[in-house]
Amino acid sequence: MHTVVERELELKLVLSPERSIPVPARLRYRTDDPYAVHIAFHIGSDHPVNWTFARELLVEGVFRPCGHGDVRVWPTKVAGRSVVLMALSSPDGDVLLEAPAAQVSAWLERTLRAVPPGTEADQLGIDDGLAELLAPTPADDLWLRDPWPSDESKDGE
């Protein structure tokens, strides 16, 4: 059985140090995709903008700056409030988003209870799949036999 942990929240799209606009978003975590977090930004178009990146990156980013390239996350304070900043880069452009740290942390805690760190691979069933894939079958006996009879003939022939 797979579990989904979701949270609706309002992020702020930072346009400048003095100006930001609200962006409704949905944080989503699925136990059948245990290494990833998914964020859907509802920007007034027919379809939300979706980003997926490592849960570990967001967990670390709540405490200290991390990431490089397309996704960077770090904690800070804005007007006395604890927030998590997410800098996202794509070929379409760059964006800086501000999320309330308490709400992100509470949601992350729920994901960590659903799948504790270090147990993600268990959710994927990789070991069971490999065991099934590598289990011997009756047909394997044919492959294990020597395909070339010995050159030494029996009974002195």
C-alpha positions in Angstrom: 0.0 0.0 0.0 1.3 3.4 -0.9 0.9 6.6 1.1 0.6 10.2 -0.2 1.6 13.1 2.1 0.3 16.4 0.8 0.2 20.0 2.0 -1.4 23.0 0.4 0.4 26.3 1.2 1.1 29.7 -0.1 4.6 30.5 -1.3 5.9 33.9 -2.3 7.4 34.5 -5.7 10.2 36.9 -4.9 10.4 39.6 -7.6 12.8 41.9 -5.8 13.9 42.5 -2.2 10.8 44.8 -1.8 8.2 42.9 -3.8 6.8 39.4 -3.9 3.5 37.9 -5.1 1.6 34.9 -3.5 1.7 31.6 -5.4 -0.5 28.8 -4.2 1.4 25.5 -4.2 1.0 21.8 -3.2 3.8 19.8 -1.7 3.4 16.1 -2.4 5.3 13.1 -1.3 4.5 9.5 -2.4 5.9 6.4 -0.7 6.2 4.7 -4.1 8.7 7.4 -5.1 10.5 7.7 -1.8 13.5 9.7 -2.8 11.6 12.6 -4.3 9.4 15.5 -3.4 7.0 17.1 -5.8 5.8 20.7 -5.8 3.0 22.0 -8.0 2.8 25.7 -8.4 -0.6 27.1 -9.4 0.2 30.2 -11.4 -3.2 30.9 -13.0 -2.7 28.8 -16.1 -4.6 25.7 -17.2 -1.9 23.4 -15.8 0.3 23.8 -12.7 4.1 24.1 -13.0 5.6 20.9 -11.5 9.0 20.5 -10.0 10.5 17.3 -8.6 13.7 17.0 -6.7 15.3 15.0 -3.9 13.6 15.0 -0.5 17.0 14.9 1.1 17.7 18.3 -0.5 14.7 19.9 1.0 15.3 18.3 4.4 18.9 19.6 4.5 17.8 23.0 3.1 15.6 23.6 6.1 18.7 23.7 8.2 21.6 24.9 6.0 22.2 26.0 2.4 22.4 23.1 0.0 22.1 22.2 -3.6 23.6 23.5 -6.8 22.5 23.8 -10.4 18.8 23.7 -10.9 17.7 23.5 -7.3 19.2 25.4 -4.3 17.5 25.6 -0.9 18.5 27.5 2.2 16.9 28.8 5.4 16.8 32.5 6.3 14.7 35.1 8.1 12.6 37.7 6.4 11.0 40.4 8.5 11.6 38.3 11.6 9.9 35.1 10.1 11.8 31.9 9.5 11.5 30.9 5.8 13.0 28.5 3.4 14.1 29.9 0.1 14.1 27.8 -3.1 16.0 29.0 -6.1 14.8 27.0 -9.2 16.5 27.3 -12.6 15.3 25.9 -15.9 15.7 26.7 -19.6 12.6 28.8 -19.3 14.0 31.0 -16.6 14.9 31.3 -12.9 12.7 31.8 -9.9 13.1 32.5 -6.2 10.4 31.2 -3.9 9.9 31.8 -0.2 8.1 29.2 1.9 7.1 29.4 5.5 9.7 27.2 7.4 7.3 25.9 10.0 4.8 24.6 7.4 7.5 23.0 5.3 9.2 21.4 8.3 5.9 20.0 9.6 5.1 18.5 6.2 8.7 17.1 5.9 8.3 15.5 9.3 5.2 13.7 8.1 7.1 12.4 5.1 10.0 11.2 7.4 7.5 9.3 9.5 6.0 7.7 6.4 9.4 6.6 5.1 12.3 7.1 7.6 15.7 8.2 6.1 17.7 5.2 5.0 14.6 3.0 4.4 13.7 4.5 1.0 15.0 1.5 -1.0 12.8 -0.8 1.0 9.7 1.0 -0.4 10.9 0.2 -3.9 11.1 -3.5 -3.4 14.4 -3.7 -5.2 15.7 -6.6 -3.1 12.6 -8.6 -3.7 12.6 -7.8 -7.4 16.2 -8.8 -7.8 15.7 -12.1 -5.8 12.8 -13.0 -8.1 14.8 -12.1 -11.2 17.8 -14.1 -10.1 16.0 -17.1 -8.7 16.9 -20.3 -10.5 14.1 -21.9 -12.6 13.9 -25.4 -14.1 15.0 -24.1 -17.5 18.3 -23.0 -15.9 19.3 -26.7 -15.6 19.6 -26.8 -19.4 22.0 -23.8 -19.4 24.1 -25.3 -16.6 24.9 -28.5 -18.5 28.0 -28.8 -20.5 27.0 -28.0 -24.1 30.1 -29.8 -25.5 30.4 -33.5 -24.8 33.8 -34.7 -23.8 36.3 -35.6 -26.6 37.2 -38.6 -24.5 35.1 -41.5 -25.7 33.7 -44.0 -23.2 34.6 -47.7 -23.3 37.7 -47.1 -25.4 35.8 -46.2 -28.6 
